[in-house]
Every structure is written in structure tokens, then in C-alpha cells.
Amino acid sequence: MFDPKQSIRDVQHFGEQGGVVPVIDMAATSTFLDPLDMERTFTGELAGCYLYSRHSNPTVDMFSQKLAALEGMEAAVGVASGMAAINCTIRQAMPQGGHIIASKTIYGGTYALMKNILPQSGITVTFVDTNDLKAVEAAVTQNTKMIYAETMSNPMLRIADLPSLKKICVKRGLKLVVDNTFTPLIVRPAQFGADIVVYSCTKY
């Protein structure tokens, strides 16, 4: 059985010289003894090295590992904000554009992104009551790539029926993306079929 507490312990370094809280790395750039290693890191040939903190650094890596452990997922990526996480997720999952079915009761910033900005990149969005499964099914088109919901919606606090949404995704070949900002440590969306989970971690 999955134990999130143990998974997080497995990531944390315990023992001599192990801090209770991981060290916060404040450097913007990292040093290389061999200049060629810098080039190899930049091109992706040399793994495990840090180049520039916008790409990654030890603090962000530790955060990502702990979040993945918490969610019981393969990997996580830390970015600058919750909206950056949502935008990155959508653009990575839909590089050629497409259609999203989204809950009509979602965080205002997410709604604005989907309503006003994504259509400029060929990504259209249909907003529906995601608890009305017939409406969700009816909204699926040939271009639909994902269903987007919040475990508990912001600000209406409506609970999404994730298992039922996942059934539609499996049937139609879609990705289920879930914002779990309001319910960390309470709900693990992956347990109910979410393919990708996003957070605005500052809320917690």
C-alpha cells in the first residue's frame, strides 16, 4: 500500500550532517571545473549537473522529488507559480493546439488563461459542469485532448467526480489534468486516475 509519509522520508536525507529542512540554494549559476562540461550540460549530454537556476537547482529538485513522492507519481517539476504550472502543462500536452473540456467553476486566473490567452495559440476550451457527465461527453470533439478539473473548485468548493471523469478520458483517449491546490495531503488525484496534477503551492 502506498505510504506518502514513507515516500517523502525516502527522498529526504537523514543521518549525520542531514538538515531537518533541505538547504535553500540561492545561486543563480553553477560552477564547472571543466568548461566542456558546461556545454555538455547545456545540450543535455551530461545529466545530474546544474547550469542555471531557471532550469533547475538542488532546492527545486528536492521540492519536485518530495511532491512526486507525496502524490505517488513518477516525477514532478517545480516552476515559479501555480499559473506557470497550469500553462506549462497545457502547452506541453498540446503543442499543436487542440480542445480542452474544463470545469466552469475554476480559479479565475485559470479561466482567464483558457478564455483569453490559449485561443491565440490554437487551443480552444469548452467550459461545462464537469459533474454533469452527459454534458462532458457531449462536449468531446475530434480535437479534444484533455479534461481539466479542480479536485475542490476555487472558489465554489465543488467536488469533482474524478473516477467518472477518468472513465470518459479512457473511453475517448483523453488526459485528465487535475488542480489539487485546495486538497493537498487530503486527496491524491492520481489515485483516482489523474494523469497530471498541478498545484499552486503557496496556497498551502
C-alpha positions as CSV (number, residue, x, y, z in Angstrom):
1,M,0.0,0.0,0.0
2,F,1.3,3.5,-0.9
3,D,2.5,5.4,2.1
4,P,3.1,9.1,1.2
5,K,4.9,9.8,4.5
6,Q,7.4,7.0,3.9
7,S,7.8,8.1,0.3
8,I,8.8,11.5,1.5
9,R,11.2,10.1,4.1
10,D,12.8,8.0,1.3
11,V,13.6,11.3,-0.6
12,Q,14.9,13.2,2.5
13,H,18.5,12.8,3.5
14,F,18.6,11.6,7.1
15,G,21.8,10.9,9.1
16,E,25.0,12.8,10.0
17,Q,25.0,16.3,8.6
18,G,21.5,15.9,7.3
19,G,19.5,19.0,7.9
20,V,15.8,18.7,9.0
21,V,15.0,21.2,6.3
22,P,16.8,21.0,3.0
23,V,19.2,23.8,2.3
24,I,17.9,26.5,0.1
25,D,20.2,27.0,-2.9
26,M,20.3,30.7,-3.7
27,A,22.8,30.7,-6.5
28,A,21.7,31.7,-10.0
29,T,24.5,29.9,-11.8
30,S,26.7,26.8,-11.0
31,T,30.4,26.3,-11.4
32,F,32.1,23.8,-13.6
33,L,35.8,22.8,-13.3
34,D,35.8,21.8,-17.0
35,P,34.2,24.3,-19.4
36,L,33.3,21.4,-21.7
37,D,31.1,20.0,-19.0
38,M,29.1,23.2,-19.1
39,E,28.5,22.8,-22.8
40,R,27.6,19.1,-22.3
41,T,25.1,20.0,-19.5
42,F,23.5,22.7,-21.7
43,T,23.0,20.3,-24.6
44,G,21.6,17.6,-22.3
45,E,24.5,15.2,-22.7
46,L,25.7,15.4,-19.1
47,A,23.0,14.5,-16.6
48,G,22.9,15.5,-12.9
49,C,24.6,18.8,-13.2
50,Y,23.1,22.3,-12.7
51,L,23.7,25.1,-15.1
52,Y,21.3,27.9,-14.3
53,S,18.6,28.1,-11.6
54,R,15.9,28.9,-14.1
55,H,16.4,25.4,-15.5
56,S,16.8,23.7,-12.1
57,N,18.8,23.8,-8.9
58,P,19.1,21.5,-5.9
59,T,16.3,23.2,-4.0
60,V,13.8,22.8,-6.9
61,D,14.9,19.3,-7.5
62,M,14.3,18.3,-3.8
63,F,10.9,20.1,-3.9
64,S,10.0,18.2,-7.1
65,Q,11.1,14.8,-5.7
66,K,9.1,15.4,-2.5
67,L,6.0,16.5,-4.3
68,A,6.2,13.5,-6.6
69,A,6.6,11.2,-3.5
70,L,3.6,12.9,-1.9
71,E,1.4,12.3,-4.9
72,G,2.7,8.8,-5.6
73,M,3.7,9.9,-9.1
74,E,6.7,9.2,-11.3
75,A,8.0,12.7,-11.4
76,A,7.2,16.4,-10.7
77,V,8.5,19.7,-12.0
78,G,8.7,22.8,-9.9
79,V,8.0,26.1,-11.6
80,A,7.6,29.7,-10.5
81,S,3.8,29.7,-9.8
82,G,0.6,27.8,-10.0
83,M,-0.4,29.6,-13.2
84,A,3.0,28.7,-14.7
85,A,2.4,25.1,-13.8
86,I,-1.0,25.1,-15.5
87,N,0.2,26.9,-18.6
88,C,3.3,24.6,-18.9
89,T,1.1,21.5,-18.5
90,I,-1.3,22.5,-21.2
91,R,1.3,23.7,-23.7
92,Q,3.4,20.5,-23.2
93,A,0.4,18.2,-23.5
94,M,-1.0,20.1,-26.6
95,P,2.0,21.5,-28.6
96,Q,0.0,21.5,-31.8
97,G,-3.2,23.0,-30.3
98,G,-6.5,21.3,-29.7
99,H,-9.5,21.4,-27.5
100,I,-9.9,21.2,-23.7
101,I,-13.1,20.5,-21.7
102,A,-12.8,22.4,-18.4
103,S,-14.9,22.9,-15.4
104,K,-16.8,26.1,-15.5
105,T,-16.1,26.7,-11.8
106,I,-12.3,27.1,-11.7
107,Y,-9.8,29.6,-10.3
108,G,-10.2,33.0,-12.1
109,G,-6.7,33.1,-13.3
110,T,-7.1,29.7,-14.9
111,Y,-10.3,30.8,-16.5
112,A,-8.7,33.9,-17.9
113,L,-5.8,31.8,-19.4
114,M,-8.2,29.4,-21.0
115,K,-10.8,32.0,-22.2
116,N,-8.5,34.8,-23.4
117,I,-4.9,33.6,-24.0
118,L,-4.9,29.9,-25.1
119,P,-7.2,30.5,-28.1
120,Q,-4.5,32.8,-29.5
121,S,-2.3,29.6,-29.8
122,G,-5.0,27.4,-31.3
123,I,-6.2,25.9,-28.1
124,T,-9.9,26.2,-27.6
125,V,-11.8,25.5,-24.4
126,T,-15.4,24.5,-23.6
127,F,-16.5,25.2,-20.1
128,V,-19.0,22.8,-18.6
129,D,-20.3,21.5,-15.3
130,T,-17.9,18.6,-15.0
131,N,-20.3,16.9,-12.6
132,D,-22.8,16.7,-15.4
133,L,-21.2,13.7,-17.1
134,K,-23.6,13.8,-20.1
135,A,-22.5,17.4,-20.7
136,V,-18.9,16.4,-20.5
137,E,-19.4,13.6,-23.0
138,A,-21.4,15.9,-25.3
139,A,-18.6,18.4,-25.3
140,V,-15.9,16.0,-26.7
141,T,-14.8,16.7,-30.2
142,Q,-12.3,15.2,-32.6
143,N,-9.8,17.8,-31.3
144,T,-10.3,17.3,-27.6
145,K,-7.1,16.4,-25.8
146,M,-7.9,16.8,-22.1
147,I,-10.4,17.3,-19.4
148,Y,-9.4,19.8,-16.8
149,A,-10.9,20.0,-13.3
150,E,-10.1,21.0,-9.8
151,T,-10.5,18.4,-7.0
152,M,-12.2,21.1,-5.0
153,S,-13.1,24.1,-7.0
154,N,-11.8,27.6,-6.3
155,P,-13.9,29.5,-5.0
156,M,-17.1,27.4,-5.1
157,L,-15.7,24.4,-3.3
158,R,-17.4,21.9,-5.6
159,I,-16.0,18.4,-5.5
160,A,-15.1,16.8,-8.9
161,D,-16.1,13.2,-9.6
162,L,-12.6,12.2,-10.7
163,P,-13.2,8.5,-11.2
164,S,-16.1,9.2,-13.6
165,L,-14.1,11.8,-15.5
166,K,-11.3,9.3,-15.8
167,K,-13.7,6.8,-17.3
168,I,-14.6,9.3,-20.0
169,C,-10.9,10.0,-20.6
170,V,-10.1,6.3,-21.0
171,K,-13.1,5.8,-23.4
172,R,-12.2,8.9,-25.5
173,G,-8.3,8.8,-25.3
174,L,-8.0,12.0,-23.3
175,K,-5.7,13.2,-20.5
176,L,-7.2,14.0,-17.1
177,V,-5.5,17.1,-15.6
178,V,-6.4,18.0,-12.0
179,D,-5.6,21.1,-9.9
180,N,-5.3,19.8,-6.4
181,T,-4.4,23.2,-4.8
182,F,-7.3,23.1,-2.3
183,T,-6.8,19.5,-1.1
184,P,-3.1,18.6,-0.7
185,L,-2.5,15.7,1.7
186,I,-6.2,15.0,1.8
187,V,-6.8,13.8,-1.8
188,R,-4.3,12.2,-4.2
189,P,-5.8,12.7,-7.7
190,A,-3.5,10.1,-9.2
191,Q,-5.3,7.5,-7.0
192,F,-8.5,8.4,-8.9
193,G,-6.9,8.4,-12.4
194,A,-5.4,11.8,-12.9
195,D,-2.6,11.8,-15.5
196,I,-1.2,15.1,-14.4
197,V,-1.7,17.0,-11.1
198,V,-0.9,20.7,-10.7
199,Y,-0.6,22.9,-7.6
200,S,-0.2,26.4,-6.5
201,C,1.9,25.5,-3.6
202,T,1.9,28.9,-1.9
203,K,-1.8,28.4,-1.1
204,Y,-0.9,25.6,1.3
